[in-house]
C-alpha cells in the first residue's frame, strides 16, 4: 500500500525512542519509517530496527561530512522528515540545507537552558540537578547550524524531587519522550485540518443477543461533530464493535482522510495492528468468523489513511463512555432494531 509520508531516523545508542516511533507508525497506513541511520555500528538501535522490519544503515564521520556521499542516498529517499532520536553528532550544513525545516531533534531538557555541545543524556540531567532546578522536561525542535538552537516545536515538563538523581530524572524524561515524541511527529506530518478522530463502541446482550453500536466523528481543529447509533435484533459484541468502525468510515464523504479510530475492542485493534487481518484476507478468510464484515471493513479502510488506537473501556474516557451509552441504548430500543445481515450463527 502506498504511504504518503516518509520518515528517516538517526540514532547513536540504545534506540528506545526510535522503537517507540516505529511501533507508533507501523499500523498507520499513511506514514512509513523508511530506515534507521546510525554513526555507531554497535548501537542497539540497529537491532531494534531489524527486529521491527526496518532497514538499517551505518555511516562514518567521513561519509557524514562528505556532500557527495551520504546525502545522495538521503535525497533519493525523499523523506518528509528526518528525526534525530538520541543522535550525538552535529548535522553538517549541507544536509541541513538539503532538508530545510525537515530535520527535528528531541533534547532532554527545557531549552534554551542546558543545550549545546556535549549536553546529552546523563550530562544534562546532572547539570539540571546541580543547578537546583525545580523542573526539567523535553524539547522537540527543528535542527539548524547551531547545537540546540533551532525553533522550538513542543515542550513538556516534569517536577524535580528534592532527592532526585540523574538516573531517576532520566526515567521521568524517557516517559515524556515516549509519550509525546511520536504524537508530535504525527502532527507535523499530518495537518490537523485533514485529521478525523473516530470513537466507537459496541454492545450485545447475551452475546449473541440484541445488540447495538455508537460512534462519534470529530474533525480536529474544528468544533464539528457527528454521532450515530443503531440497534440489531440478534448479533454479537464483536460484530457491533466492527460495524461501528465500518459505519463511521462510511460516513466520511471525502477521501483519503487521515483518521485515528479509537476503540476498546482488542478484537478490532489487534486484527489490524498485528496484521492478522491481511493474512486472513490472503487465505480467503477461511474458517474466520465475521468474514462478511472484515471484507466490508477492508473496502472502506483502504479509501483512507487509518490508524487504530486501543483504549481501555469503562475508564472515564469521555467519548468512549458516550459511545458505550449510545450502544447500550440502541441495543434496548427494540422498535428500531434491524437485522444484522450476514450474521449466520443465530440460535
N, C-alpha and C positions, 0 to 999 in steps of 0.2 A: 504494500500500500504506500502511495506517495505521501511523504511527510513534508510539510510546508516550512518548518522552522528547524534549523540545524545548529548544534552546539558542539564546540570542542572544549575539552577540559585540560588544563595544565596543572600538574601537582608534583610535589617533590617528596612526599612522605607516605604516611600510612594510608591516607585517602578515604577517611570516613565521610567527609563532605562530598567527595566525588561519588562514593557509593550511594549516598542519600539522593544525589541529583539523578543518577542513572535510574535508580529504583522509582523515583518520583515520576520520571517521564516515560518509563518503559511501557505502561499501558496507554499512554497518550498517543492518539492517532495522528497528531499534527506536529509533534516535536520529537526529534531524534538526536541522541548523543552519538556523534559520528566517530569519536575517538578520544583516547586519553593520551596526553603527551607528558613525558617526564624527562628531567635532566639527570635522573638517578636510576641507574639500571637495577639497583637493589630495592627500590621503593616498593612497599607492599601495595600501593595503589595499582600497580600493574597487574598483580594477581587478582585483586578485587575486580578490576575491569574485565579480565579474561573470564573469570567465573560468571560474570553477568553478560557475556557475549559481546563485549565492546572491544574494538581493535585498540592496540597499544603501540606507542612509538617512543623510542628513546633517542635523545639527541645530545650532542656535545656542546660545549660553550662555543667552539669554533663554528659549528653549524648554526647555532642560535644567532650569532652575531654577523654571519655572512649573508648579505641580502640575496645572494644567488643560490642559497641552499634551502634552509627550512621554509622560508617564506613562500617559495614556489609551490610546495606541497600544500601549505595552508590556503593559499589563494585558489588552488584547484578545487578545494572542497567547498568554497564559498560559504563559510559559516555565517550565520546571523549573529552569533555571539561567541566570544572566546571567554571562558570562565577560568579565572585563577583561583584554585581551591587548595590553598596551602602550597603555593608555588613561591620559591625563595629567591629567584633571580630577578633582577630588574629587566623589564622588557625593553629591548633596543628600539630606538626611534623609527627604524624602517618598518618594523612590524606594527607599531602604534599608528604610524601614518597610513599604512595599508588598510587598517580597520578602524577608522575614526568612530568613536562612541560605540564601539562593538566589543571592547575588552573591559571586563569588570573584575574586581577583586573583593575578597572579604578579609577584613582586618579585625583582630581580636581585641579591640579597644574602641573607645569613642573618639574618633578623630575630630579635630586636628591634634589632640593630645596623643602621645605615645606612638607616633608613627616615625617613619624614616628608616634608613639603612640599619640593619641588624635588629630591628624591633619586630620580632616574631615570636610566637609561642611563649615559652617559659620566660623569656626576657621581658616581654610585655607585661605579663602578669606580675612578675617580681617588681617591676618598676611602678606599676599601679599601686601595689600594696605598700611599697617603700614610701610612696608619696602620701600615704594615708588617705587615699581617695575613699569616698563613701559609696561609689558606684562605678561599674565598668559596663562593658557591653560589646556589641559588634557594629561594624560599619561596612556597608556594601557601597562601593564607589567605582566610578569609571577610572581607568588607568590612563595616566598621561606620562610625560617625560620625567616627572619627579616622583620619588617614593611617597606613596600615600597622600598625594596632593590633588588627585582628581576629584571631580564633582561628586558630592555625596548623594547616593540614591536612597538609602534607607539606614536607619539605626534602631537598635533595640537595647534596652538597659537591664541590668541586674544589680541588686544591692550587694555590697561587700560586708561580710560579717566581721566583728572585731577580731576573731581568731582565724581569719581567712588565711589560707596558704596558697602558693601558686598552683598547686595541684587541685585543690578544691575549687579555686576560681576558674581554672581551666575546664573543669567539669561543667560549671554553670555556663561558661561561654560556648562550649560544644553543644549544649542543649539549645541555646539561642540560635546557633548556626544551623543546626539540623531542623529547627522549627521554621526558620524564616528564609533561608538561602534559596531553596528550590522555588518557593512561592514567589519571591521577588524576581527570580529569573523568568518565571512564567508570565508575570505581569509585564516585564519588558518585551517579551516575545509576542504576547497576545494582548492587544489593546482592549481595555475593559468594554469599550463600545461594541465589540464583536463577541463578548463573552456572555453566556447564559448559564445560570445555575438551575438545575432541575432537582427538586426534592421529591422523593416518592416513598410510599409505604403501602403495604397490602395486609389483608386480614381474611381469615376464613374460620367460621365457627364449626368445630367438629373436624375440620381438615382431613377429609373433604366434608363440605357442607356449604351453606350460604356464605358468600364472601363479598369483598369489595376492595377498592383501592382509592387512594387520594394522592394528588400531586400538586405541586406549586412550581411555577416557572417564574424566575426573576431575571431581569436584564441588568447586568452590572452597570453602574454609573447612572441609572435611572430609578424612578420610583414605580416603574411599570411592573405589574404582577398579574399572573393568571392562575386560577385554581380550577381543578376538575376532579370529580369523583364519579364512581359507577359501582353499582351492586350487581351480583350474579346469583343465579338460582343455586348452582352446585359447582363447586370449584375447590382449589387448594390454596394454601398460603403462598407457595412458591409461584403459582400461576398469577396470583394477584400482584406479587412483587414485580414480576416480569412484565405483566400487562401495564402496570403503572409507568414503567420506563418507556415501553413502546409507545403508549398513548402520548406521553409528554413529548417525545421526539417527533411524533407525527403532527403535533400541534404547531410546530415551528414551520412557518411558511417559506422562509428564506433558507438557502443552503449554499455553501457549507458555513456553519457557525461553529465557534469553539464552545463546547458545552462540558460542564462538570456535573455529573449525576451523583447525587448524594443518596445513598440507600443503606438501610440497616440489614439488608439481606446479603449474607455471605454466599448464598446460592447464586445470586446475580453477580456480585462483585468479583468473587474468585473465579467464576467461569471466564470472565474477561481478563482480569489481571494476571491469572496464571495460564492464560491462553488455552485452557481446556476446550473452550468453545470452538476454536478454529480447528482443533483436532477432531472434534465431533463432526464438524462440517465436512472435513475430508473423508470421513468414514460414513457419510450419508446419514448421520445421526442414528446409526444402527443401535437399537436397544436403549435409546436415550428417551427419558420422559420429556414431555413438553416440546417435542421437536417442532411442532407447528409454530409455537411462539418464538423459539430460537431462530427459526428461518425468517419470521417476520421481523424480529429484532435486528438481525444482521442486515436486512434490506435497508432499514431506516438508519441504523448505526453508521453505515458506510456513506451516507449522504452528508455526514457532519464530522467534525473532529472532536471525538468524545473521550473523556476520561471518567472512569468510575471511581468514586471515593466512598469507602465503607465508613459508616458512623455507628456508634453504639446506640441501640434503641432504648427508649424509655430512660434517657439520660439528660433530660431537660434541654435538649436541642430544640429551639422554638419551632423551626419549620418542620422537623421530623415529628414533633408532638402534634402539630396541626394536621399533618398528613395522616397520622395514626387516627386522630379523631374523625377525620373525613372518611377514612377507610372503614372504621367500625360502624359509623353511622350509615354509610351506604350499604354495608352488609346486612343491616337490620331493617332497611326500608324495602320490605318485600314487594310493595306495589310497583316499585320502579326497577325491579330486578330483570335482567335479561339472561339469555343462555350464554354460557362460556363455550362458544362454538369451538370445536376441536378437542375439547376435553372428553376423553374416551373411557375414563376409569370410574364411571358413575356406579354407585351401589344402591 
